[in-house]
């Protein structure tokens, strides 16, 4: 009997944990096996190419006076024959809806999607701390957001070079940039956009922790984005504008197109996104620590 007890495997104490890197690799395999994830990333990567090709068909004389409308139309008008502006314009246009949609889908699948398929309970009863579980899910959502932005940045930059050449890199104030200077500014915008999407993903994870319906998470995030946009146009609630995540999504990326470079709006938006990330992940963690399945 003593021999039998000695040969028996040690019982799990709940303190055992699987390596973080191993869990992260498993999460990435789960994410990129979803056809919709690959489809969304592929479509986002094609958007700058489509914009670039469409701009080559535009008569420059027609856009010479079309930049006064502001917003995305002004950026598109400026992107004609300017390879520096094309990727920035593509990121700015898609940041209003399509890029947040990709982050919302990833956040919805991370918790609510697995709960709907019954696989989340396995995570919750496994020897993996709730904090580690949330960290893995957050890293997975952040990875999808980062790849989406980098794919758009790469295709936009390459498309701009192919269509306009290396001599077309100049700011809206008329200063000529080298290819490396232009690439540095584009990557600065890309990093800022990634941070905004991480904030969207954190909010999606917070909502996802309370439901088993992924589409409800996606609809809630997109509805919130639309409501925030409407509130941003209302002067009656101007006191609320500094707290809206998308307050300067349409203006901040364009600041890198000026010379000298002004990063005030980028810094403000980054700080706001960091607050949303902290709040969203805190709510998700609070919910996961009390969730049994």
ZAZALO-46371 format. One record per residue (C-alpha): residue number from 0; x, y, z. Coordinates in steps of 0.5 Angstrom, whole numbers, padded with zeros to 4 digits. Example, Ala and Ser with C-alpha at 12.3 -4.5 7.8 and 13.67 -1.06 7.14 Angstrom:
{pt 0 {0025 -0009 0016}}
{pt 1 {0027 -0002 0014}}
END
This chain:
{pt 0 {0000 0000 0000}}
{pt 1 {0006 0005 0002}}
{pt 2 {0009 0003 -0005}}
{pt 3 {0002 0005 -0009}}
{pt 4 {0002 0011 -0005}}
{pt 5 {0009 0013 -0007}}
{pt 6 {0007 0011 -0014}}
{pt 7 {0001 0015 -0015}}
{pt 8 {0002 0022 -0018}}
{pt 9 {0002 0028 -0014}}
{pt 10 {-0005 0032 -0014}}
{pt 11 {-0005 0039 -0017}}
{pt 12 {-0005 0044 -0012}}
{pt 13 {-0008 0050 -0016}}
{pt 14 {-0001 0053 -0016}}
{pt 15 {0001 0050 -0022}}
{pt 16 {0002 0054 -0028}}
{pt 17 {0003 0053 -0035}}
{pt 18 {0009 0057 -0039}}
{pt 19 {0006 0064 -0041}}
{pt 20 {0010 0063 -0048}}
{pt 21 {0007 0056 -0049}}
{pt 22 {0000 0059 -0047}}
{pt 23 {0001 0065 -0052}}
{pt 24 {0003 0061 -0058}}
{pt 25 {-0003 0056 -0056}}
{pt 26 {-0008 0063 -0056}}
{pt 27 {-0005 0065 -0063}}
{pt 28 {-0006 0058 -0066}}
{pt 29 {-0013 0059 -0064}}
{pt 30 {-0014 0066 -0067}}
{pt 31 {-0011 0065 -0074}}
{pt 32 {-0014 0058 -0075}}
{pt 33 {-0021 0062 -0075}}
{pt 34 {-0022 0064 -0083}}
{pt 35 {-0026 0070 -0081}}
{pt 36 {-0019 0073 -0078}}
{pt 37 {-0015 0072 -0084}}
{pt 38 {-0021 0075 -0088}}
{pt 39 {-0021 0081 -0084}}
{pt 40 {-0013 0082 -0084}}
{pt 41 {-0013 0081 -0092}}
{pt 42 {-0018 0086 -0093}}
{pt 43 {-0015 0091 -0089}}
{pt 44 {-0009 0090 -0092}}
{pt 45 {-0012 0091 -0099}}
{pt 46 {-0015 0098 -0097}}
{pt 47 {-0009 0102 -0098}}
{pt 48 {-0008 0099 -0105}}
{pt 49 {-0015 0100 -0107}}
{pt 50 {-0014 0107 -0105}}
{pt 51 {-0008 0108 -0109}}
{pt 52 {-0010 0105 -0115}}
{pt 53 {-0016 0109 -0115}}
{pt 54 {-0012 0116 -0114}}
{pt 55 {-0008 0114 -0120}}
{pt 56 {-0015 0115 -0124}}
{pt 57 {-0017 0121 -0121}}
{pt 58 {-0015 0128 -0125}}
{pt 59 {-0011 0132 -0121}}
{pt 60 {-0014 0138 -0123}}
{pt 61 {-0021 0135 -0120}}
{pt 62 {-0018 0135 -0113}}
{pt 63 {-0014 0141 -0113}}
{pt 64 {-0019 0145 -0110}}
{pt 65 {-0022 0139 -0106}}
{pt 66 {-0018 0139 -0100}}
{pt 67 {-0022 0145 -0097}}
{pt 68 {-0027 0140 -0094}}
{pt 69 {-0023 0137 -0089}}
{pt 70 {-0023 0131 -0086}}
{pt 71 {-0022 0124 -0090}}
{pt 72 {-0023 0128 -0096}}
{pt 73 {-0018 0133 -0095}}
{pt 74 {-0013 0127 -0094}}
{pt 75 {-0015 0123 -0100}}
{pt 76 {-0014 0130 -0104}}
{pt 77 {-0007 0131 -0102}}
{pt 78 {-0005 0123 -0103}}
{pt 79 {-0005 0124 -0110}}
{pt 80 {0002 0124 -0113}}
{pt 81 {0004 0124 -0105}}
{pt 82 {0007 0117 -0103}}
{pt 83 {0008 0119 -0096}}
{pt 84 {0001 0121 -0095}}
{pt 85 {-0003 0115 -0097}}
{pt 86 {-0001 0110 -0092}}
{pt 87 {-0003 0116 -0086}}
{pt 88 {-0010 0117 -0090}}
{pt 89 {-0011 0110 -0091}}
{pt 90 {-0010 0109 -0083}}
{pt 91 {-0014 0115 -0081}}
{pt 92 {-0020 0113 -0086}}
{pt 93 {-0021 0106 -0083}}
{pt 94 {-0020 0108 -0076}}
{pt 95 {-0027 0111 -0076}}
{pt 96 {-0030 0104 -0076}}
{pt 97 {-0026 0098 -0080}}
{pt 98 {-0020 0097 -0075}}
{pt 99 {-0024 0098 -0069}}
{pt 100 {-0029 0092 -0072}}
{pt 101 {-0023 0088 -0073}}
{pt 102 {-0021 0089 -0065}}
{pt 103 {-0028 0088 -0063}}
{pt 104 {-0028 0081 -0067}}
{pt 105 {-0022 0079 -0063}}
{pt 106 {-0024 0081 -0056}}
{pt 107 {-0031 0078 -0057}}
{pt 108 {-0028 0071 -0060}}
{pt 109 {-0023 0071 -0054}}
{pt 110 {-0028 0070 -0048}}
{pt 111 {-0035 0071 -0051}}
{pt 112 {-0033 0066 -0057}}
{pt 113 {-0030 0061 -0053}}
{pt 114 {-0036 0061 -0047}}
{pt 115 {-0041 0060 -0053}}
{pt 116 {-0037 0054 -0055}}
{pt 117 {-0036 0051 -0048}}
{pt 118 {-0028 0052 -0049}}
{pt 119 {-0028 0057 -0044}}
{pt 120 {-0029 0053 -0038}}
{pt 121 {-0023 0049 -0039}}
{pt 122 {-0019 0055 -0038}}
{pt 123 {-0023 0057 -0032}}
{pt 124 {-0022 0050 -0029}}
{pt 125 {-0014 0049 -0031}}
{pt 126 {-0008 0051 -0027}}
{pt 127 {-0008 0058 -0030}}
{pt 128 {-0009 0064 -0026}}
{pt 129 {-0015 0068 -0028}}
{pt 130 {-0010 0074 -0029}}
{pt 131 {-0005 0070 -0033}}
{pt 132 {-0011 0068 -0037}}
{pt 133 {-0013 0075 -0038}}
{pt 134 {-0006 0077 -0040}}
{pt 135 {-0006 0071 -0045}}
{pt 136 {-0013 0074 -0048}}
{pt 137 {-0011 0081 -0048}}
{pt 138 {-0004 0079 -0052}}
{pt 139 {-0008 0075 -0057}}
{pt 140 {-0013 0081 -0058}}
{pt 141 {-0007 0086 -0058}}
{pt 142 {-0003 0082 -0063}}
{pt 143 {-0009 0082 -0068}}
{pt 144 {-0009 0089 -0068}}
{pt 145 {-0002 0090 -0069}}
{pt 146 {-0002 0086 -0075}}
{pt 147 {-0008 0089 -0078}}
{pt 148 {-0004 0096 -0077}}
{pt 149 {0002 0094 -0080}}
{pt 150 {-0001 0090 -0086}}
{pt 151 {-0004 0097 -0088}}
{pt 152 {0002 0101 -0086}}
{pt 153 {0006 0096 -0091}}
{pt 154 {0002 0096 -0097}}
{pt 155 {0000 0103 -0096}}
{pt 156 {0008 0105 -0096}}
{pt 157 {0010 0100 -0102}}
{pt 158 {0004 0102 -0106}}
{pt 159 {0006 0110 -0105}}
{pt 160 {0013 0108 -0107}}
{pt 161 {0011 0104 -0113}}
{pt 162 {0005 0109 -0116}}
{pt 163 {0009 0116 -0114}}
{pt 164 {0016 0114 -0113}}
{pt 165 {0021 0116 -0108}}
{pt 166 {0021 0123 -0110}}
{pt 167 {0014 0124 -0108}}
{pt 168 {0015 0124 -0100}}
{pt 169 {0013 0131 -0098}}
{pt 170 {0009 0134 -0092}}
{pt 171 {0003 0139 -0093}}
{pt 172 {0007 0145 -0091}}
{pt 173 {0011 0143 -0097}}
{pt 174 {0018 0140 -0094}}
{pt 175 {0021 0135 -0098}}
{pt 176 {0023 0128 -0094}}
{pt 177 {0027 0123 -0095}}
{pt 178 {0024 0116 -0095}}
{pt 179 {0027 0114 -0088}}
{pt 180 {0024 0120 -0085}}
{pt 181 {0017 0119 -0088}}
{pt 182 {0018 0112 -0086}}
{pt 183 {0019 0114 -0079}}
{pt 184 {0013 0119 -0079}}
{pt 185 {0009 0113 -0082}}
{pt 186 {0011 0108 -0076}}
{pt 187 {0009 0114 -0071}}
{pt 188 {0002 0114 -0074}}
{pt 189 {0002 0106 -0074}}
{pt 190 {0004 0106 -0067}}
{pt 191 {-0001 0111 -0064}}
{pt 192 {-0007 0107 -0068}}
{pt 193 {-0004 0101 -0065}}
{pt 194 {-0005 0104 -0058}}
{pt 195 {-0012 0106 -0060}}
{pt 196 {-0014 0099 -0062}}
{pt 197 {-0011 0096 -0056}}
{pt 198 {-0016 0101 -0052}}
{pt 199 {-0022 0098 -0056}}
{pt 200 {-0020 0091 -0055}}
{pt 201 {-0019 0092 -0048}}
{pt 202 {-0027 0095 -0048}}
{pt 203 {-0029 0089 -0052}}
{pt 204 {-0025 0084 -0047}}
{pt 205 {-0029 0088 -0041}}
{pt 206 {-0036 0087 -0045}}
{pt 207 {-0034 0080 -0047}}
{pt 208 {-0033 0077 -0040}}
{pt 209 {-0040 0079 -0038}}
{pt 210 {-0043 0075 -0044}}
{pt 211 {-0043 0069 -0048}}
{pt 212 {-0045 0072 -0055}}
{pt 213 {-0040 0075 -0059}}
{pt 214 {-0044 0079 -0064}}
{pt 215 {-0047 0083 -0058}}
{pt 216 {-0040 0085 -0056}}
{pt 217 {-0038 0087 -0063}}
{pt 218 {-0045 0091 -0064}}
{pt 219 {-0044 0094 -0057}}
{pt 220 {-0037 0096 -0059}}
{pt 221 {-0039 0099 -0066}}
{pt 222 {-0045 0102 -0063}}
{pt 223 {-0041 0106 -0057}}
{pt 224 {-0036 0108 -0063}}
{pt 225 {-0042 0111 -0067}}
{pt 226 {-0045 0114 -0060}}
{pt 227 {-0038 0117 -0059}}
{pt 228 {-0037 0120 -0066}}
{pt 229 {-0044 0124 -0065}}
{pt 230 {-0043 0126 -0058}}
{pt 231 {-0036 0129 -0061}}
{pt 232 {-0040 0134 -0066}}
{pt 233 {-0045 0136 -0060}}
{pt 234 {-0042 0143 -0057}}
{pt 235 {-0047 0142 -0052}}
{pt 236 {-0043 0137 -0048}}
{pt 237 {-0036 0139 -0050}}
{pt 238 {-0034 0138 -0043}}
{pt 239 {-0035 0131 -0045}}
{pt 240 {-0030 0131 -0051}}
{pt 241 {-0024 0130 -0047}}
{pt 242 {-0026 0123 -0044}}
{pt 243 {-0028 0120 -0051}}
{pt 244 {-0024 0115 -0054}}
{pt 245 {-0024 0117 -0061}}
{pt 246 {-0024 0125 -0060}}
{pt 247 {-0018 0126 -0064}}
{pt 248 {-0018 0120 -0069}}
{pt 249 {-0019 0124 -0075}}
{pt 250 {-0014 0130 -0073}}
{pt 251 {-0008 0127 -0069}}
{pt 252 {-0005 0122 -0075}}
{pt 253 {-0005 0128 -0080}}
{pt 254 {-0001 0132 -0075}}
{pt 255 {0005 0128 -0077}}
{pt 256 {0004 0131 -0084}}
{pt 257 {0006 0138 -0082}}
{pt 258 {0013 0141 -0081}}
{pt 259 {0015 0142 -0076}}
{pt 260 {0012 0136 -0073}}
{pt 261 {0007 0137 -0067}}
{pt 262 {0006 0131 -0063}}
{pt 263 {0001 0134 -0058}}
{pt 264 {-0005 0131 -0060}}
{pt 265 {-0002 0124 -0061}}
{pt 266 {0001 0125 -0054}}
{pt 267 {-0006 0127 -0051}}
{pt 268 {-0010 0121 -0055}}
{pt 269 {-0004 0116 -0053}}
{pt 270 {-0006 0118 -0045}}
{pt 271 {-0013 0117 -0046}}
{pt 272 {-0012 0110 -0050}}
{pt 273 {-0008 0108 -0044}}
{pt 274 {-0013 0110 -0039}}
{pt 275 {-0018 0106 -0043}}
{pt 276 {-0014 0100 -0043}}
{pt 277 {-0013 0100 -0035}}
{pt 278 {-0020 0101 -0034}}
{pt 279 {-0022 0096 -0039}}
{pt 280 {-0018 0090 -0037}}
{pt 281 {-0019 0092 -0030}}
{pt 282 {-0027 0091 -0031}}
{pt 283 {-0025 0084 -0035}}
{pt 284 {-0021 0082 -0029}}
{pt 285 {-0026 0083 -0024}}
{pt 286 {-0031 0079 -0028}}
{pt 287 {-0026 0073 -0029}}
{pt 288 {-0024 0072 -0022}}
{pt 289 {-0032 0071 -0020}}
{pt 290 {-0034 0067 -0026}}
{pt 291 {-0034 0059 -0026}}
{pt 292 {-0036 0058 -0033}}
END
